[in-house]
Amino acid sequence: MTQNNIKIAITGSIGSGKSTVAQIIAEQGFTVLSCDAIYKQLLKQNIFTQKFIDQFGNSIVTNEGKIDTKALASIVFSDSAKLQKLNLITHPVIFKEAFKRMEGDGVFFCEVPILFEGGYEKLFDGVVVVLRNREDCIEYASKRDNTAKENIAKRIDKQFDYRNVNSAKNYIIENNGDIDVLRVKTLKILEKISNN
């Protein structure tokens, strides 16, 4: 890492608004990557998807020969050992690709859904944590993903409890207003990061 290369992670629970925060930051001209977007690109590579099929079987393959991400999610989110296996396949490849894209001078942001669970916060120079109350997260994610609220609630319960993050070590954004309020809070955090 050079003195002029700063990598900041953006994280939060499902439905917290971390993608909206990432979008606001990108609008300010910063490079913002998404681990989910990198994952989706990797799913188009046979060398990567074959590892999934070897691990989880043909039931996760669509008629077109692609990975059925909903079928895969239903397998791994009901079995923590299988989720661990999926993470071992995906995380090293995703991070390798993300860090390749964050080389050079500048402040780079990367949206990382399960940052603290994997201890990946140590790879970054700072972390922006987006917090939102549980009911709002469930409501938002349920509508966005067209998924039953109880399924979203189960996934949130399996996630890291973001309320327990160290506010002295991380940049905290409370997403408890509308988009304009969230934008103001995000810009304040950007100012803090730029001044550090």
C-alpha positions, 0 to 999 in steps of 0.5 A: 500500500502506498501512502496515497492508496486508501481502501475503505470498506462499506458494510452493513446488514441486509437492507441497511442501505449500504448500496445507496451509500456506495452510490452516493460516494460514487456520485462524488467521483470516487471508485466504488467496487461491489463484492456482489457485482464481482461475484456476479461476474465470476459466476459467468466463468466456468472455472469458478462455477464448476467449483460450486457444482463439485461442492453442492451438486447439479441441483444448483444448475439451471436448464441453461447451465448457469448457477441458480443463485436462489437454489444455492442461497436456499442450500447455504442459508439453511446450513452454516457448514455449507455456507462456510464452504461457499465462503471458502470458494468465493471470498479469496477470489472476490478479494483478489479481484477487488484489490487488483482494481484498487491499485494506484493512488487514490481513495477506493471504496468497496462494498463488502456484505460480510466484512466482520464475519470473515475478519476482512476489516483488517484488509482495509484502512477504514470501514463505513458501517451503515446501520438501520433498525431491524424492521426497516431492513426486513421491510426494505430487503423483502420488497427489493428481493421479492422474498418473504419477510421471515426469510430475510429475518432468518438471514439477518439473525445469522449475520454479524450484529452491526450494533456492536461495532466499535464506533471509535474505530469505524465510520458509522452512518445511521440510516434512519431518514430519507435519501436526502438525510442519508446523502448529507450523512454520507458526505460528512463521512466522506469529508472526515475520510478525506481529512484523515 
